[in-house]
Amino acid sequence: MQQDQQVFDLLDKELQRQRKGIELIASENFTSLQVMKAMGSVATNKYAEGYPGKRYYGGCEVVDEIENLAIDRLKQIFNASWANVQPHSGAQANAAVLLACLKPGDKILGLDLSMGGHLTHGSLANFSGKLYQPFFYGVDRETGLVDYEQLEQTALKERPKLIIVGASAYSRDWDYARVRKVADEIGAILMADIAHPAGLIAKGLLNDPFDHCHIVTSTTHKTLRGPRGGIIMMRNDFDNPMGIKDPKGNIRSMSALLDLAVFPGTQGGPLEHVIAGKAVAFGEILTDDFLQYQKQVQINAQATAKAFVDLGYNIISGGTDNHLMLIDLRNKNITGKKAQETLDKADITLNKNAVPFDDKSPFVTSGIRVGVPAITTRGFKEENMKFVVDAIDKVLTNADNEQVLNEVKKSINNYMIDFPLY
């Protein structure tokens, strides 16, 4: 069969884009070659609805072994007793949890999207805000830290059945123990969405949510540096809150409900080639090299935050504990949208982002989100971060000067030659 040159030329073009630029999108990373090899393997040909040992198709004995290996490695990483590796994404994982724990119209409490939360934590534009009754907590206006008092007051008043902790644009660690006390007081289930800091949590560099949260979800890309996908985990299984019984009159455990919520509740056949990639990535996470990588991510993020502060940028909460930071650009007289589009011209990729108490629309925003996992994967150390921040500052302070943008782009392209990708 003749190769589709048009598609593969575009893929090569994308490879060159990734190689030449500085990647600062907090939710992106670069997988290893063996993860990509697994994803492009013959496992993509296999349909395997159901779970290992309980499939609806024949010929699943090998993909059963692959999926069981992924599950076993994931449980080892997080010291979990149960895990599901089938969700196609973090959003799918969250959808399955809500389906398992709630009935339509039930109340949920999550971090407001405008304060750094995620669409699936109750946004009215998302299934989580359409099928369930969402309430929100935010961050303190002065400190930029999660307002746990507001969380507690809202929980006591509204008595949600599910409380969600976790964020997509929050740079600080979480007090899971404090929120668990609130959840226990009102009889709520506590779910942690660790899609962003999962790699740091896996290596003990941030607080462990598993001892305090009933259910934990994550993506497998971002700081875990695996293929794009989702996972659901529990350290301790528990009886389900809905009292659902099987035909023999036994109450089903939450793990059973979650399995059913993934398949057949929200998905059909699992992507076994992606699960193979997850298994490979989980094996990488179990190594000492991955610990050193995560330590460097944290060091690089803190060095980046300091460099921004030294140049007069306003970082929400004043710094970072994890892999990212949220920057309010209003004192720099440029919108998030303008900043993102201008930085693109210089081969610096990041995303516009709303900041707490933003006065601009979500399509414009007052801020940008900066993350360091991808450039850390490429070998950046703390001493390289000043170059990154200086380049960003030069672009943002000369946003309408095409000559300067071209100069910065050329310097970046030359700089990245020393940090080869694939």
KOLBALUM-882789 format. One record per residue (C-alpha): residue in one letter; chain; x, y, z. Coordinates in steps of 0.001 Angstrom, whole numbers, m for minus. Layout:
% residues N
- A,A,X,Y,Z
...
END
This chain:
% residues 422
- M,A,0,0,0
- Q,A,1318,3434,m915
- Q,A,2164,5681,2008
- D,A,m154,8631,2516
- Q,A,2465,11281,1892
- Q,A,125,14176,2656
- V,A,m566,13006,6206
- F,A,3005,11973,6957
- D,A,4352,15257,5645
- L,A,2050,17011,8111
- L,A,3219,14743,10929
- D,A,6830,15598,10088
- K,A,5879,19260,10104
- E,A,4441,18824,13600
- L,A,7630,17056,14715
- Q,A,9692,20003,13497
- R,A,7385,22417,15347
- Q,A,7881,20483,18567
- R,A,11631,20280,18090
- K,A,12187,23971,17340
- G,A,10012,25587,19988
- I,A,9723,25972,23745
- E,A,6718,23996,24979
- L,A,5185,25521,28113
- I,A,1622,24202,28034
- A,A,1222,22744,31531
- S,A,m893,19828,30335
- E,A,1537,18695,27641
- N,A,4642,16553,27740
- F,A,6778,14406,25469
- T,A,6389,10646,25782
- S,A,9263,8243,25369
- L,A,9776,6518,22050
- Q,A,8713,3191,23564
- V,A,5388,4684,24689
- M,A,4760,5870,21127
- K,A,5823,2499,19754
- A,A,3279,745,21977
- M,A,547,3145,20884
- G,A,1319,2462,17231
- S,A,1314,m1298,17728
- V,A,m953,m4167,16625
- A,A,m2966,m3714,19818
- T,A,m4874,m1009,17937
- N,A,m6518,m3812,15935
- K,A,m8114,m5561,18917
- Y,A,m11650,m4991,20158
- A,A,m11965,m5879,23832
- E,A,m15224,m4667,25370
- G,A,m15367,m5609,29027
- Y,A,m12541,m6320,31448
- P,A,m9703,m8861,31596
- G,A,m11196,m12325,31923
- K,A,m14685,m10992,31231
- R,A,m14646,m9798,27615
- Y,A,m17468,m9751,25105
- Y,A,m15094,m10813,22319
- G,A,m12781,m13742,21789
- G,A,m9055,m13547,21215
- C,A,m8414,m11223,24173
- E,A,m5953,m13375,26095
- V,A,m2949,m11215,25169
- V,A,m4571,m7807,25637
- D,A,m5846,m9121,28977
- E,A,m2229,m9584,30026
- I,A,m1337,m6088,28820
- E,A,m4234,m4469,30670
- N,A,m3556,m6439,33859
- L,A,86,m5354,33689
- A,A,m983,m1711,33392
- I,A,m3338,m2111,36375
- D,A,m724,m3825,38532
- R,A,1924,m1204,37782
- L,A,m480,1657,38435
- K,A,m1533,203,41774
- Q,A,2122,m143,42721
- I,A,2867,3484,41798
- F,A,183,4918,44069
- N,A,m120,2081,46610
- A,A,m3728,1625,45477
- S,A,m5905,m1433,45973
- W,A,m8006,m930,42828
- A,A,m7552,839,39496
- N,A,m9290,1176,36141
- V,A,m7046,2052,33184
- Q,A,m9720,2167,30478
- P,A,m10933,5825,30497
- H,A,m10063,7522,27230
- S,A,m9334,10829,29000
- G,A,m9450,12579,32341
- A,A,m12866,13961,31465
- Q,A,m14106,10415,30790
- A,A,m12712,9269,34128
- N,A,m14521,12076,35929
- A,A,m17748,11354,34044
- A,A,m17587,7738,35199
- V,A,m17061,8727,38835
- L,A,m20026,11088,38802
- L,A,m22190,8443,37124
- A,A,m21201,5870,39748
- C,A,m21669,8129,42776
- L,A,m24621,10336,41868
- K,A,m28091,10523,40441
- P,A,m29070,13302,38005
- G,A,m29783,16483,39939
- D,A,m27562,15620,42903
- K,A,m25383,18398,44294
- I,A,m21637,18578,43694
- L,A,m19040,21036,44989
- G,A,m15910,21880,43036
- L,A,m13360,24614,42423
- D,A,m14807,27324,40182
- L,A,m13519,27166,36608
- S,A,m12705,30884,36752
- M,A,m10547,30246,39825
- G,A,m8487,27466,38270
- G,A,m10938,24548,38316
- H,A,m11774,22186,35469
- L,A,m14778,21935,33152
- T,A,m15720,18543,34600
- H,A,m15910,19921,38151
- G,A,m19318,21498,37604
- S,A,m19050,23981,34746
- L,A,m22463,24801,33309
- A,A,m21021,24300,29830
- N,A,m20106,20704,30691
- F,A,m22034,17492,31444
- S,A,m21058,17928,35114
- G,A,m22994,21187,35339
- K,A,m25856,20058,33130
- L,A,m26650,16686,34721
- Y,A,m25864,17621,38314
- Q,A,m26461,20661,40521
- P,A,m23095,22413,40875
- F,A,m21838,24642,43656
- F,A,m18399,26177,43843
- Y,A,m15631,27361,46100
- G,A,m12803,29650,45015
- V,A,m9506,31146,46071
- D,A,m8800,33988,48448
- R,A,m8571,37330,46647
- E,A,m5471,38425,48577
- T,A,m3433,35220,48778
- G,A,m4599,33313,45695
- L,A,m4833,30164,47847
- V,A,m7848,27868,47974
- D,A,m10412,29336,50377
- Y,A,m11037,26310,52577
- E,A,m13358,28291,54828
- Q,A,m15581,29091,51848
- L,A,m15436,25432,50818
- E,A,m16546,24359,54302
- Q,A,m19303,26954,54584
- T,A,m20715,26085,51168
- A,A,m20535,22365,51929
- L,A,m22340,22746,55261
- K,A,m25039,24910,53672
- E,A,m25662,22935,50462
- R,A,m24642,19440,51637
- P,A,m23388,18135,48281
- K,A,m23115,14390,47759
- L,A,m19710,14775,46104
- I,A,m16859,17204,46801
- I,A,m14134,17544,44171
- V,A,m10624,18785,44910
- G,A,m8086,19422,42191
- A,A,m7538,22014,39496
- S,A,m6189,22741,36054
- A,A,m4585,26089,36877
- Y,A,m3579,26131,40544
- S,A,54,26148,41593
- R,A,m172,25108,45229
- D,A,m523,21822,47107
- W,A,m3847,20689,48587
- D,A,m4932,20074,52179
- Y,A,m6794,16845,51515
- A,A,m7132,15998,55223
- R,A,m8978,19239,55943
- V,A,m11470,18677,53124
- R,A,m12027,15055,54206
- K,A,m13172,16306,57620
- V,A,m15754,18467,55867
- A,A,m16855,15585,53663
- D,A,m17242,13278,56647
- E,A,m19296,15862,58517
- I,A,m21924,15987,55762
- G,A,m21594,12395,54545
- A,A,m20152,13341,51148
- I,A,m17800,11393,48923
- L,A,m14462,13139,48348
- M,A,m12854,12852,44928
- A,A,m9422,14161,43997
- D,A,m8640,14997,40381
- I,A,m4831,14917,40263
- A,A,m4523,15135,36468
- H,A,m1891,17866,36716
- P,A,317,17030,39734
- A,A,35,13211,39507
- G,A,3711,12686,38672
- L,A,4833,14730,41659
- I,A,2381,12906,43920
- A,A,3553,9542,42574
- K,A,7076,10260,43807
- G,A,6085,11723,47185
- L,A,6895,15346,46347
- L,A,3378,16609,47120
- N,A,701,15616,49619
- D,A,m820,12162,49102
- P,A,m4584,12351,48401
- F,A,m5188,8614,48677
- D,A,m5383,8395,52474
- H,A,m8045,11097,52569
- C,A,m9980,10936,49289
- H,A,m12380,8122,48538
- I,A,m11671,8190,44793
- V,A,m8769,9620,42771
- T,A,m8769,10334,39030
- S,A,m5995,11470,36739
- T,A,m4850,11755,33190
- T,A,m1829,9730,32103
- H,A,m89,12479,30142
- K,A,941,15783,31761
- T,A,3385,15081,34616
- L,A,2978,11283,34300
- R,A,4532,11615,30821
- G,A,2506,8801,29286
- P,A,8,8597,26431
- R,A,m3123,10723,26427
- G,A,m5684,8929,28569
- G,A,m7413,8672,31938
- I,A,m7351,6484,35058
- I,A,m9446,5978,38201
- M,A,m8001,4653,41465
- M,A,m8819,3910,45088
- R,A,m6558,2969,47955
- N,A,m9466,1592,49967
- D,A,m12664,266,48428
- F,A,m15968,1009,50183
- D,A,m19669,209,50032
- N,A,m21469,2347,47512
- P,A,m23630,5203,48791
- M,A,m26523,4386,46468
- G,A,m27222,1014,48028
- I,A,m27333,m765,44661
- K,A,m27699,m4526,45054
- D,A,m26856,m7375,42725
- P,A,m29351,m10147,41856
- K,A,m28336,m12031,45004
- G,A,m29168,m9068,47196
- N,A,m25565,m8022,47903
- I,A,m24612,m4362,47929
- R,A,m22109,m3676,45186
- S,A,m18806,m2081,46179
- M,A,m17740,1268,44789
- S,A,m15079,m416,42660
- A,A,m17780,m2515,40998
- L,A,m19899,570,40377
- L,A,m16936,2444,38915
- D,A,m16089,m422,36580
- L,A,m19707,m451,35390
- A,A,m19666,3334,35017
- V,A,m16676,3167,32670
- F,A,m18034,187,30705
- P,A,m20809,57,29705
- G,A,m21791,3300,31430
- T,A,m19766,5863,29505
- Q,A,m17542,3961,27040
- G,A,m17536,1014,24692
- G,A,m14383,m803,23667
- P,A,m11185,257,25448
- L,A,m8228,1540,23436
- E,A,m5903,m1372,24090
- H,A,m3021,214,22151
- V,A,m3242,3241,24452
- I,A,m3466,946,27483
- A,A,m254,m682,26240
- G,A,1308,2783,26139
- K,A,36,3402,29670
- A,A,1644,161,30847
- V,A,4991,1245,29379
- A,A,4740,4700,30965
- F,A,3821,3205,34353
- G,A,6936,1057,34148
- E,A,8996,4196,33542
- I,A,7360,5941,36514
- L,A,8501,3141,38832
- T,A,12179,3923,38121
- D,A,14573,6142,40088
- D,A,15123,8199,36922
- F,A,11513,9328,37069
- L,A,11989,10510,40655
- Q,A,14920,12670,39558
- Y,A,12833,13989,36673
- Q,A,10014,15036,38993
- K,A,12437,16722,41374
- Q,A,13799,18693,38423
- V,A,10284,19655,37344
- Q,A,9680,21175,40765
- I,A,13061,22948,40785
- N,A,12517,24313,37268
- A,A,9036,25570,38112
- Q,A,10313,27425,41170
- A,A,13217,28921,39224
- T,A,10788,30052,36518
- A,A,8450,31628,39047
- K,A,11316,33513,40676
- A,A,12539,34812,37319
- F,A,9058,36111,36493
- V,A,8703,37796,39886
- D,A,12130,39411,39481
- L,A,10820,41008,36268
- G,A,7716,42363,37972
- Y,A,5191,39729,36872
- N,A,2290,38928,39177
- I,A,2127,35204,39876
- I,A,m1118,34101,41497
- S,A,m343,32937,45079
- G,A,3184,34322,44712
- G,A,4863,31131,43556
- T,A,4412,27421,42934
- D,A,4621,24057,44681
- N,A,4065,21973,41576
- H,A,4850,22144,37845
- L,A,2958,25264,36798
- M,A,2144,28869,37561
- L,A,m654,31247,36661
- I,A,401,34774,35740
- D,A,m1846,37849,35879
- L,A,m741,40147,33039
- R,A,m2911,43151,33857
- N,A,46,45108,35227
- K,A,1823,44417,31919
- N,A,m1029,45872,29835
- I,A,m1487,42832,27608
- T,A,m4304,40287,27541
- G,A,m3846,36540,27794
- K,A,m5134,36116,24254
- K,A,m2694,38655,22834
- A,A,155,37135,24836
- Q,A,m536,33605,23604
- E,A,m870,34653,19974
- T,A,2272,36788,20081
- L,A,4365,34143,21831
- D,A,3268,31650,19163
- K,A,4997,33829,16580
- A,A,8267,33390,18478
- D,A,7836,29590,18820
- I,A,6927,29783,22515
- T,A,3775,27779,23185
- L,A,1556,28282,26217
- N,A,m2106,29072,26808
- K,A,m4161,32071,27783
- N,A,m5962,31508,31075
- A,A,m8469,33267,33256
- V,A,m7108,34490,36573
- P,A,m9118,34691,39796
- F,A,m11602,37553,39749
- D,A,m10821,38184,36087
- D,A,m12540,41175,34465
- K,A,m12137,39845,30924
- S,A,m14040,37152,29051
- P,A,m12820,33512,28980
- F,A,m12038,34038,25288
- V,A,m9679,36924,26082
- T,A,m8544,36460,29715
- S,A,m6090,38467,31773
- G,A,m3518,35744,32256
- I,A,m1350,32963,30949
- R,A,m563,29525,32360
- V,A,3056,28359,32258
- G,A,4170,24769,32859
- V,A,7612,23160,32759
- P,A,7159,19348,32409
- A,A,7805,19262,28653
- I,A,10962,21361,28642
- T,A,12216,19444,31676
- T,A,11787,16254,29662
- R,A,14017,17839,27019
- G,A,16761,18375,29559
- F,A,16243,21915,30841
- K,A,17741,22665,34255
- E,A,17112,25603,36569
- E,A,19904,27619,34942
- N,A,18060,27450,31607
- M,A,14862,28957,32947
- K,A,16105,32536,32913
- F,A,16566,32276,29149
- V,A,12939,31125,28843
- V,A,11548,33913,31015
- D,A,13701,36586,29398
- A,A,12483,35448,25970
- I,A,8859,35631,27092
- D,A,9385,39056,28605
- K,A,11053,40360,25433
- V,A,8133,39142,23333
- L,A,5449,40561,25618
- T,A,7135,43946,25904
- N,A,7582,44125,22117
- A,A,4351,42466,21079
- D,A,3845,44580,17971
- N,A,7459,44615,16813
- E,A,7799,41889,14166
- Q,A,11563,42339,13956
- V,A,12006,41624,17659
- L,A,9653,38626,17450
- N,A,11667,37188,14586
- E,A,14918,37724,16488
- V,A,13538,35932,19537
- K,A,12243,33090,17356
- K,A,15654,32591,15760
- S,A,17393,32607,19157
- I,A,14942,30017,20469
- N,A,15333,27755,17457
- N,A,19107,27875,17881
- Y,A,18873,27311,21643
- M,A,16687,24218,21261
- I,A,19268,22476,19065
- D,A,21127,21644,22295
- F,A,18011,19905,23678
- P,A,17178,17292,21024
- L,A,13742,15703,20845
- Y,A,13576,12193,19336
END
